[in-house]
Amino acid sequence: MSGWDDLYPFPMLPSWVPGAAAGIASLHLLQKLLFPYFWADLRYLLKVLMYGLRVEMYRLQGRIVTVLDQFVKLAEKQPHKPFLIYDGKVHTYRDVDRRSNRVAQVFLHHGVLKKGDTVALLMGNEPDFIHVWFGLAKLGCVVAFLNFNVRSRSLLHCVSSCEPKILVVGADLLGTLEEILPNLQKDVSIWIMTKDSTFPSVHTLLDKIEAASEDPVPVNRRSANNLKSSVLYIFTSGTTGLPKAAVISHMQVLKGAAGLWAFGATAEDIIYITLPLYHSAASLLGIGGCIELGATCVLKKKFSASQFWSDCKKYNVTVIQYIGELCRYLCSQPVKEGEKNHKVRLAVGNGVRNDVWREFLDRFGAVKICEFYGATEGNICFMNHTGKIGSVGRTNFFYKLFFPFDLIKYDFQKDEPIRNKHGWCEKVKKGEAGLLISKVNAKNPFFGYAGNKRHTEKKLLCEVFKKGDLYFNTGDLMVQDHENFLYFWDRIGDTFRWKGENVATTEVSDVIVMLDFIQEANVYGVSVPDHEGKAGMASLILKENTSLDLEQMYKQVVTYLPSYACPLFLRVQEKMEMTGTFKQQKFRLVDEGFNPSTITDPLYFLDNTKKAYVLLTKEVHEIILSGKMKL
């Protein structure tokens, strides 16, 4: 027996251990096959719960801790750490805190503002945007971020809708101010970020800031009694109609600020913000996210595709933000040597196309794309924490418990949800596109829009599945696949009806941009006299040193699209008009239609009799209007 003991010096394992090990291995394999995202979902859900519990604990203790409160504490805790880097100049947490104190002191001594008053802010990306924002917030004011791309009538609408006591204008936007000054309400006090002024009855701010005290204003001026109280107005940059001022509460700011942390960013990260600060992605997710982490932000005046990666290398950027077509702009830049030699590890944003997503990863290296979904005014958010290409996020049973939502059937002709004979909405099946609606309750409220009760009511759906229920209508069509991944399909406003069928603009544009000579395609519907619905039209931007191949274009659309979805009209433009958040601008294009007498851009028409796209002349246009041409 001693021989066996020499061969096996360790005691024999009990007979049940191999069986247990095999069972555990089988369970692990089963989990991988049936629930491949279990652990990723669990980690994400625990993060969401942890953050919610932290906020709830503060509330139970009678403490309302806002993002501004967090910033002031960080200025005490890490005063010398860079908070902002702008044009190479470093602004520490203490610097920003003290300069925002100066802003607060100026308006405190001016004596016009009281807690809860609104101040409109018309400024571009610069440190003083944040100084003024924080300074006014320290006085307990609601700050309205105005889109500096909006001009004249639309800008006057924005100002009047939020009813501000004061309008603060940046030094580089005095031309915009001059346009609206004669028609601005007389009860709005105007302050400009300069030391002197040529405008009558306009106050200068820069000289007063430099002369003001750095002492903090009384804490009770900024203290919040309720997380649901308003703190910001952020205008939605819709592609049609006039902007609406979404009411943003302290709760929404806290949720937005947690986004970078939820995706795995840390205090050691350096975040690069090129998006406009008037937008929630830059202000809440970007600046708010930096504060939540205690991190550093590199702020850019405006996005530059040519300088993007050199800035990332220069400042050791580790996290970037994107929105809309920003990633495509980067991919369309000429290829340079060493494009993967950077420290960027996370890219957080929304709206990147599948083909651009893949190209971005291939070209710029192992950057984790953190796509998310969330409307500025909405009460629902999805986050793609697994990196699944094309998806805006995932859901599961537990997520829906905390954030109840549904995808319902939608009637595009009537532009309203479909209701059955009992008057209730119906849910779509997995794999089908449906209107995303999210339940409005105490935990997930909808705060609406400032100055327009009708717009607020219009975004709500009542009596959806049962009497008394209330849902927020996102206006977005989504698809949930069998693995519970969610995909953005289209905006209901951007979907048009033709030949009795619904045409999704993104589906058409995705097919067109597959052509190697197409840089970008903006698809929309145009009215044709004596025809129901809207005919498809595509505005095209050609790639550099290429020409429009009409034969290839025809072949592409008829091959990959249903006949009703093929654009009847093409318009070739030199530059695509965009909103301030890099979304395609459709309103003017829809309004201009397809008239060659008023449009100087080349126009083409899909002539089914010739099975080709032909030049849209005045004669062809007249034949179409007369009804002699079958569409």
C-alpha positions as a printed Julia matrix, in Angstrom:
631×3 Matrix{Float64}:
   0.0     0.0     0.0
   2.93    2.3     0.61
   3.51    2.32   -3.16
   0.03    3.71   -3.77
   0.63    6.3    -1.03
   3.8     7.38   -2.8
   1.92    7.74   -6.1
  -1.02    9.61   -4.53
   0.28   11.63   -1.56
  -2.97   13.71   -1.38
  -6.16   12.23    0.11
  -8.73   10.93   -2.38
 -11.59   13.38   -3.15
 -15.11   12.32   -2.13
 -17.03   10.65   -4.94
 -19.58   13.51   -5.18
 -16.97   16.22   -5.98
 -16.4    15.29   -9.65
 -20.17   15.15  -10.14
 -20.61   18.58   -8.53
 -17.82   20.03  -10.66
 -19.41   18.59  -13.79
 -22.76   20.04  -12.7
 -21.29   23.5   -12.18
 -19.52   23.32  -15.54
 -22.79   22.25  -17.19
 -24.69   25.1   -15.53
 -22.03   27.56  -16.65
 -22.26   26.23  -20.22
 -26.07   26.36  -20.06
 -25.93   29.95  -18.82
 -23.55   30.89  -21.65
 -25.91   29.33  -24.2
 -29.29   30.43  -22.84
 -28.4    33.58  -20.88
 -25.16   34.86  -22.43
 -25.59   38.38  -21.05
 -26.63   37.4   -17.5
 -23.52   38.66  -15.69
 -23.23   41.83  -17.79
 -26.89   42.59  -17.13
 -26.48   41.9   -13.42
 -23.44   44.19  -13.11
 -25.26   46.99  -14.9
 -28.45   46.54  -12.88
 -26.51   46.57   -9.61
 -24.86   49.84  -10.64
 -28.24   51.4   -11.37
 -29.61   50.18   -8.03
 -26.54   51.39   -6.13
 -26.9    54.89   -7.53
 -30.63   54.96   -6.85
 -30.09   53.78   -3.28
 -27.46   56.46   -2.7
 -29.86   59.2    -3.77
 -32.66   57.63   -1.69
 -30.41   57.45    1.4
 -29.67   61.16    1.09
 -33.39   61.86    0.85
 -34.22   59.76    3.92
 -31.53   61.6     5.85
 -33.18   64.88    4.89
 -30.31   65.82    2.59
 -30.83   66.87   -1.0
 -27.39   66.6    -2.64
 -27.35   68.13   -6.12
 -24.6    67.98   -8.76
 -23.68   71.57   -7.85
 -23.3    70.53   -4.2
 -20.98   67.74   -5.35
 -18.91   70.22   -7.34
 -18.5    72.61   -4.38
 -17.33   69.7    -2.2
 -14.84   68.61   -4.85
 -13.48   72.18   -5.02
 -12.69   71.82   -1.3
 -11.45   68.22   -1.53
  -9.29   68.51   -4.69
  -8.85   72.27   -5.3
  -5.76   71.95   -7.52
  -7.03   69.18   -9.79
  -7.79   70.37  -13.35
 -11.54   70.53  -13.95
 -11.5    72.27  -17.34
  -8.82   72.5   -20.0
  -9.7    75.01  -22.72
  -7.36   76.2   -25.48
  -4.46   74.77  -23.48
  -5.31   76.74  -20.32
  -6.05   74.76  -17.15
  -8.92   75.76  -14.88
  -8.81   73.86  -11.58
 -11.83   72.94   -9.47
 -11.01   75.86   -7.19
 -10.62   78.27  -10.13
 -14.06   77.41  -11.51
 -15.65   77.53   -8.06
 -14.21   80.96   -7.29
 -15.03   82.52  -10.67
 -18.61   81.2   -10.46
 -18.77   82.81   -6.99
 -17.85   86.12   -8.63
 -20.72   85.72  -11.12
 -23.11   84.95   -8.28
 -21.89   88.02   -6.34
 -22.46   90.32   -9.36
 -26.1    89.32   -9.73
 -26.66   89.14   -5.96
 -25.6    92.78   -5.58
 -27.55   93.79   -8.68
 -30.6    92.79   -6.65
 -32.96   91.8    -9.49
 -32.83   88.01   -9.2
 -34.57   85.98   -6.55
 -34.49   82.22   -5.97
 -36.45   80.39   -8.67
 -36.12   83.12  -11.32
 -35.09   82.15  -14.85
 -31.99   83.44  -16.63
 -31.44   82.67  -20.33
 -27.87   81.91  -21.43
 -26.8    82.49  -25.03
 -23.13   81.5   -25.16
 -20.85   79.2   -27.09
 -18.5    76.6   -25.63
 -16.1    78.43  -23.31
 -15.23   78.3   -19.6
 -17.42   81.34  -18.85
 -20.47   79.38  -20.02
 -19.87   77.08  -17.05
 -18.92   79.94  -14.7
 -22.16   81.78  -15.46
 -24.23   78.56  -15.29
 -22.79   77.58  -11.9
 -22.88   81.14  -10.57
 -26.58   81.52  -11.36
 -27.28   78.05   -9.96
 -25.62   79.14   -6.7
 -28.31   81.84   -6.51
 -31.02   79.21   -6.98
 -31.91   80.4   -10.5
 -33.23   78.23  -13.31
 -30.84   78.54  -16.26
 -32.19   78.25  -19.81
 -29.59   77.09  -22.36
 -30.26   78.78  -25.71
 -29.09   77.19  -28.96
 -26.71   79.73  -30.55
 -27.5    78.35  -34.03
 -31.1    79.53  -33.71
 -31.69   83.04  -35.07
 -34.29   85.84  -35.26
 -37.93   84.63  -34.94
 -37.04   81.21  -33.55
 -34.65   82.7   -30.99
 -37.26   85.23  -29.87
 -39.69   82.32  -29.44
 -37.16   80.47  -27.27
 -36.56   83.51  -25.06
 -40.24   84.27  -24.58
 -41.17   80.62  -23.88
 -38.9    80.43  -20.8
 -39.82   83.94  -19.52
 -36.38   84.98  -18.23
 -35.65   87.97  -16.0
 -32.16   88.25  -17.54
 -30.51   87.26  -20.83
 -26.72   86.71  -20.74
 -25.01   86.83  -24.15
 -21.47   85.75  -25.06
 -19.03   88.21  -26.62
 -18.98   86.29  -29.92
 -22.79   86.35  -30.26
 -23.41   90.1   -30.19
 -24.43   89.97  -33.87
 -27.21   87.53  -32.96
 -28.28   89.81  -30.11
 -28.4    92.79  -32.47
 -30.86   90.91  -34.71
 -33.39   90.3   -31.93
 -32.82   93.36  -29.72
 -35.56   95.56  -31.29
 -38.19   92.83  -30.76
 -37.04   91.54  -27.38
 -39.43   91.95  -24.46
 -38.67   95.18  -22.63
 -38.83   93.49  -19.21
 -35.81   91.26  -20.01
 -32.55   92.7   -18.66
 -29.65   92.05  -21.05
 -26.06   91.39  -19.95
 -23.17   90.82  -22.36
 -19.85   89.13  -21.62
 -17.73   92.22  -22.42
 -16.19   95.15  -20.54
 -17.94   97.83  -22.6
 -21.04   98.09  -24.75
 -22.31  100.08  -27.73
 -25.87   98.86  -27.16
 -28.24  101.16  -25.26
 -29.62   99.84  -21.94
 -27.39   96.73  -22.04
 -25.27   95.78  -19.02
 -21.66   94.6   -19.27
 -20.69   91.56  -17.19
 -16.98   90.86  -17.71
 -15.79   94.03  -15.96
 -18.1    93.4   -13.02
 -16.97   89.77  -12.64
 -13.33   90.84  -12.44
 -14.17   93.41   -9.76
 -16.44   91.11   -7.7
 -15.63   89.16   -4.54
 -14.7    85.45   -4.68
 -16.59   84.78   -1.45
 -19.35   82.2    -1.72
 -22.96   83.38   -1.57
 -25.21   82.0     1.23
 -25.77   78.25    0.78
 -29.52   78.61    1.37
 -29.79   80.43   -1.98
 -28.93   77.24   -3.89
 -30.31   74.62   -1.49
 -32.96   72.4    -3.07
 -35.99   71.29   -1.09
 -37.04   68.73   -3.68
 -35.17   66.75   -6.34
 -38.14   67.31   -8.64
 -37.75   71.1    -8.61
 -36.64   72.74  -11.89
 -32.99   73.68  -12.36
 -32.54   73.97  -16.15
 -34.46   74.53  -19.37
 -32.86   72.72  -22.31
 -34.35   73.27  -25.75
 -35.06   70.23  -27.84
 -33.4    70.59  -31.24
 -36.19   69.03  -33.29
 -35.73   68.84  -37.06
 -39.15   70.46  -37.59
 -41.07   73.24  -35.93
 -39.96   75.66  -33.22
 -37.8    74.45  -30.31
 -39.46   73.53  -27.01
 -37.96   74.24  -23.58
 -37.74   70.91  -21.76
 -37.97   71.29  -17.98
 -34.96   69.63  -16.34
 -35.12   68.8   -12.63
 -32.34   68.11  -10.13
 -33.27   64.42  -10.42
 -32.69   64.42  -14.19
 -29.35   66.2   -13.78
 -28.26   63.53  -11.27
 -29.34   60.73  -13.61
 -27.57   62.31  -16.58
 -24.4    62.88  -14.54
 -24.29   59.17  -13.63
 -24.03   58.08  -17.28
 -20.23   58.1   -17.65
 -19.84   56.32  -14.29
 -22.37   53.66  -15.33
 -20.31   52.97  -18.49
 -17.16   52.48  -16.42
 -15.45   55.9   -16.43
 -13.4    56.84  -13.35
 -11.89   59.89  -11.62
  -8.62   59.29  -13.53
 -10.31   59.71  -16.91
  -9.96   62.79  -19.1
 -13.17   63.52  -21.02
 -13.16   65.36  -24.36
 -16.27   67.48  -25.0
 -16.72   68.94  -28.47
 -20.53   68.99  -28.44
 -22.37   72.26  -27.75
 -22.92   72.88  -24.04
 -26.51   74.0   -24.64
 -27.28   70.35  -25.37
 -27.95   67.84  -22.59
 -25.3    65.4   -23.88
 -22.5    67.91  -23.25
 -23.9    69.69  -20.17
 -25.49   66.84  -18.19
 -23.63   63.74  -19.37
 -20.34   65.55  -20.07
 -19.86   68.32  -17.48
 -22.21   66.67  -14.97
 -20.47   63.34  -15.57
 -17.05   64.9   -14.86
 -18.36   66.21  -11.53
 -19.9    62.86  -10.6
 -16.49   61.23  -11.21
 -14.3    64.07   -9.98
 -12.56   63.87  -13.36
 -11.07   66.35  -15.85
 -12.77   67.73  -18.94
 -11.14   69.04  -22.12
 -13.59   71.53  -23.61
 -13.5    72.49  -27.29
 -15.06   75.64  -28.79
 -16.49   73.56  -31.61
 -16.0    70.12  -33.1
 -13.14   69.8   -35.58
 -12.68   66.48  -37.36
  -9.14   67.42  -38.47
  -8.0    68.36  -34.93
  -9.91   65.69  -33.02
  -7.28   62.98  -32.65
  -4.36   65.39  -32.27
  -6.24   66.96  -29.34
  -6.87   63.51  -27.86
  -3.14   62.75  -28.0
  -2.11   66.19  -26.75
  -4.32   66.06  -23.65
  -4.17   62.27  -23.04
  -7.93   61.98  -23.52
  -9.44   58.65  -22.43
 -13.19   59.24  -22.93
 -14.84   60.97  -25.89
 -18.44   62.0   -26.49
 -20.22   61.7   -29.8
 -23.68   62.41  -31.15
 -25.32   62.01  -34.52
 -22.81   61.93  -37.33
 -19.67   62.93  -35.43
 -18.12   59.46  -35.76
 -18.78   59.46  -39.5
 -17.08   62.83  -39.84
 -14.0    61.32  -38.19
 -14.1    58.28  -40.49
 -14.36   60.51  -43.57
 -11.06   62.25  -42.75
  -7.98   61.26  -44.8
  -6.18   58.27  -43.31
  -3.08   59.19  -41.31
  -0.27   57.12  -39.9
  -0.58   56.13  -36.23
  -4.32   56.7   -35.92
  -4.56   54.02  -33.25
  -1.83   55.64  -31.13
  -4.07   57.28  -28.55
  -5.41   56.55  -25.06
  -9.13   56.79  -25.82
 -10.9    53.74  -24.36
 -14.56   54.82  -24.2
 -16.78   56.64  -26.7
 -20.14   57.58  -25.18
 -23.06   58.88  -27.22
 -25.88   58.0   -29.57
 -26.85   57.92  -33.21
 -23.9    56.1   -34.8
 -24.78   53.95  -37.82
 -23.8    50.27  -37.94
 -21.41   50.68  -40.88
 -19.72   53.7   -39.25
 -19.5    51.83  -35.93
 -17.56   49.01  -37.58
 -15.37   51.36  -39.61
 -14.6    53.44  -36.52
 -13.4    50.37  -34.58
 -11.37   49.03  -37.51
  -9.67   52.35  -38.11
  -9.18   53.83  -34.65
  -8.64   50.74  -32.54
 -10.17   49.06  -29.5
 -12.43   51.89  -28.33
 -15.53   50.66  -26.5
 -18.55   52.3   -28.15
 -21.07   53.06  -25.4
 -24.27   53.78  -27.27
 -27.27   54.93  -25.24
 -30.8    56.13  -25.79
 -32.51   58.98  -23.99
 -34.51   62.06  -24.91
 -33.69   65.35  -23.15
 -37.18   65.59  -21.67
 -37.83   61.85  -21.45
 -38.22   59.59  -18.42
 -36.64   56.48  -19.94
 -33.05   55.61  -20.8
 -31.31   52.59  -22.3
 -27.59   51.89  -22.24
 -25.72   49.44  -24.44
 -23.36   48.1   -21.78
 -22.41   45.02  -23.82
 -21.09   46.78  -26.94
 -23.5    45.01  -29.33
 -23.11   46.84  -32.66
 -26.22   48.76  -33.67
 -28.07   48.43  -30.38
 -29.0    51.36  -28.13
 -29.34   49.15  -25.08
 -30.79   46.07  -23.45
 -33.77   45.32  -21.28
 -34.86   42.47  -19.05
 -37.53   41.61  -16.51
 -35.82   43.45  -13.65
 -35.07   46.58  -15.68
 -38.73   46.84  -16.69
 -39.73   46.59  -13.03
 -37.85   49.81  -12.26
 -38.35   51.54  -15.63
 -41.62   50.28  -17.14
 -41.96   50.78  -20.88
 -43.61   49.18  -23.9
 -43.48   49.19  -27.68
 -46.97   49.67  -29.16
 -48.54   49.51  -32.62
 -48.72   52.81  -34.47
 -50.95   54.11  -37.26
 -48.76   56.28  -39.51
 -51.65   57.55  -41.64
 -53.55   58.91  -38.63
 -50.29   59.71  -36.83
 -51.47   58.1   -33.6
 -51.2    54.79  -31.71
 -53.49   51.99  -32.87
 -56.27   51.13  -30.43
 -58.35   47.95  -30.5
 -62.16   47.74  -30.34
 -61.98   48.14  -26.56
 -59.97   51.36  -26.9
 -56.67   49.96  -25.58
 -53.27   50.14  -27.25
 -51.63   46.93  -28.43
 -48.04   45.81  -27.93
 -45.94   44.74  -30.91
 -44.22   41.37  -31.11
 -40.47   41.0   -30.75
 -38.76   41.9   -34.01
 -41.51   44.37  -34.98
 -41.13   48.15  -34.88
 -43.3    49.87  -32.32
 -43.71   53.27  -30.68
 -41.69   53.49  -27.47
 -43.77   54.67  -24.52
 -42.64   54.82  -20.89
 -44.86   54.82  -17.84
 -45.15   58.08  -15.93
 -45.17   57.57  -12.16
 -43.65   59.01   -8.98
 -40.29   57.33   -9.64
 -40.23   58.17  -13.35
 -41.97   61.54  -13.75
 -42.32   63.65  -16.89
 -41.73   67.34  -16.23
 -42.93   68.68  -19.58
 -42.07   71.93  -21.34
 -41.83   75.48  -20.05
 -44.44   77.98  -21.17
 -46.55   75.53  -23.19
 -49.05   73.29  -21.43
 -50.4    72.06  -24.79
 -47.01   70.67  -25.86
 -46.67   68.93  -22.5
 -50.1    67.31  -22.76
 -49.42   66.3   -26.36
 -46.47   64.14  -25.24
 -48.63   62.12  -22.84
 -50.79   59.1   -23.65
 -53.7    58.34  -21.34
 -55.74   55.14  -20.9
 -53.12   53.06  -22.73
 -53.61   49.57  -21.32
 -56.05   50.27  -18.49
 -58.09   53.07  -17.02
 -56.05   55.77  -15.33
 -52.58   54.83  -16.63
 -50.32   57.48  -18.1
 -47.36   57.11  -20.51
 -44.76   59.41  -22.04
 -44.78   59.26  -25.84
 -41.14   59.34  -26.96
 -42.06   59.74  -30.64
 -39.47   57.07  -31.45
 -39.98   53.75  -33.15
 -37.9    50.95  -31.64
 -37.41   47.24  -32.23
 -36.71   44.68  -29.49
 -35.09   41.49  -30.74
 -35.33   38.01  -29.25
 -32.21   38.61  -27.15
 -33.86   41.73  -25.66
 -31.54   44.17  -27.43
 -33.23   47.4   -28.44
 -32.64   49.17  -31.76
 -33.66   52.65  -32.81
 -35.81   52.41  -35.95
 -36.98   55.93  -36.75
 -38.77   59.03  -35.57
 -42.48   58.88  -36.24
 -42.24   62.45  -37.53
 -39.54   61.38  -39.99
 -41.55   58.44  -41.25
 -43.79   59.12  -44.24
 -46.51   57.16  -46.0
 -46.47   56.41  -49.75
 -48.49   53.94  -51.82
 -50.32   52.92  -48.64
 -47.07   51.81  -47.0
 -44.86   53.29  -44.31
 -41.37   54.34  -45.36
 -38.64   54.65  -42.72
 -36.18   57.36  -43.77
 -33.22   55.74  -42.03
 -33.8    52.46  -43.86
 -33.67   54.25  -47.23
 -30.62   56.37  -46.37
 -28.74   53.31  -45.06
 -29.2    51.62  -48.44
 -28.1    54.68  -50.41
 -24.92   55.33  -48.38
 -23.74   51.81  -49.22
 -22.78   53.22  -52.64
 -19.1    54.12  -52.78
 -19.7    57.59  -54.24
 -22.25   58.69  -51.62
 -20.95   60.56  -48.56
 -24.33   61.21  -46.95
 -28.04   60.85  -47.69
 -30.88   62.79  -46.08
 -34.23   61.17  -46.87
 -37.62   62.84  -46.4
 -41.11   62.95  -47.88
 -42.45   65.68  -50.19
 -46.03   66.45  -51.13
 -47.15   65.84  -54.72
 -50.43   67.44  -55.84
 -53.35   65.01  -56.18
 -51.42   62.2   -54.52
 -52.02   60.78  -51.07
 -49.12   60.62  -48.66
 -45.65   61.89  -49.52
 -43.2    60.83  -52.2
 -39.68   59.94  -51.15
 -36.86   62.37  -51.85
 -33.16   62.05  -51.04
 -30.73   64.9   -50.63
 -27.25   63.58  -51.48
 -23.71   64.62  -50.68
 -21.13   63.06  -52.98
 -17.71   61.93  -51.82
 -14.78   64.04  -52.9
 -13.58   63.52  -56.49
 -16.59   61.34  -57.39
 -19.64   61.87  -59.58
 -23.23   60.71  -59.32
 -23.69   57.37  -61.08
 -27.43   57.38  -61.85
 -27.36   53.84  -63.24
 -25.78   52.48  -60.06
 -28.16   54.53  -57.93
 -31.2    53.08  -59.71
 -29.86   49.55  -59.44
 -29.11   50.0   -55.73
 -32.54   51.28  -54.67
 -34.62   48.85  -56.74
 -32.47   45.93  -55.54
 -32.49   46.68  -51.82
 -35.72   48.6   -51.27
 -39.42   47.86  -51.77
 -40.81   49.78  -54.78
 -42.76   52.18  -52.55
 -39.58   53.08  -50.6
 -37.44   53.99  -53.64
 -36.91   57.77  -53.66
 -38.78   59.35  -56.55
 -36.61   62.45  -56.41
 -32.9    63.09  -55.88
 -31.24   66.38  -54.99
 -27.46   66.76  -55.07
 -26.12   69.29  -52.58
 -22.6    70.47  -51.79
 -23.19   70.65  -48.04
 -25.71   68.97  -45.75
 -27.57   71.27  -43.39
 -27.38   70.06  -39.79
 -28.88   71.04  -36.46
 -26.54   72.04  -33.6
 -26.46   68.42  -32.42
 -25.34   66.99  -35.78
 -28.78   65.8   -36.81
 -29.89   66.26  -40.39
 -32.06   69.3   -40.99
 -35.13   68.3   -43.03
 -37.64   71.11  -42.52
 -36.4    73.5   -45.21
 -35.81   70.68  -47.69
 -39.37   69.39  -47.23
 -40.72   72.92  -47.68
 -38.75   73.47  -50.92
 -40.01   70.22  -52.45
 -38.83   69.24  -55.94
 -39.41   72.35  -58.05
 -36.51   72.96  -60.51
 -37.69   76.56  -60.99
 -36.84   77.47  -57.4
 -34.07   74.96  -56.59
 -30.65   75.57  -58.11
 -29.23   72.17  -57.04
 -29.31   69.36  -59.65
 -32.58   67.39  -59.4
 -33.4    63.92  -60.74
 -36.61   61.93  -61.1
 -37.18   58.18  -61.0
 -38.83   57.48  -64.38
 -40.28   53.98  -64.1
 -41.06   53.86  -67.83
 -37.34   54.26  -68.59
 -36.24   52.3   -65.5
 -33.76   55.04  -64.68
 -33.21   58.32  -62.87
 -33.5    61.2   -65.33
 -32.82   64.92  -65.05
 -35.82   66.69  -63.52
 -36.43   69.56  -65.95
 -39.2    72.16  -65.8
 -41.04   70.22  -68.52
 -40.9    66.94  -66.54
 -41.97   68.81  -63.4
 -45.03   70.19  -65.21
 -45.98   66.73  -66.49
 -45.78   65.36  -62.92
 -47.97   68.19  -61.59
 -50.5    67.68  -64.39
 -50.95   64.04  -63.35
 -49.96   62.72  -66.78
 -46.9    60.96  -65.33
 -47.65   57.82  -63.35
 -45.74   57.85  -60.07
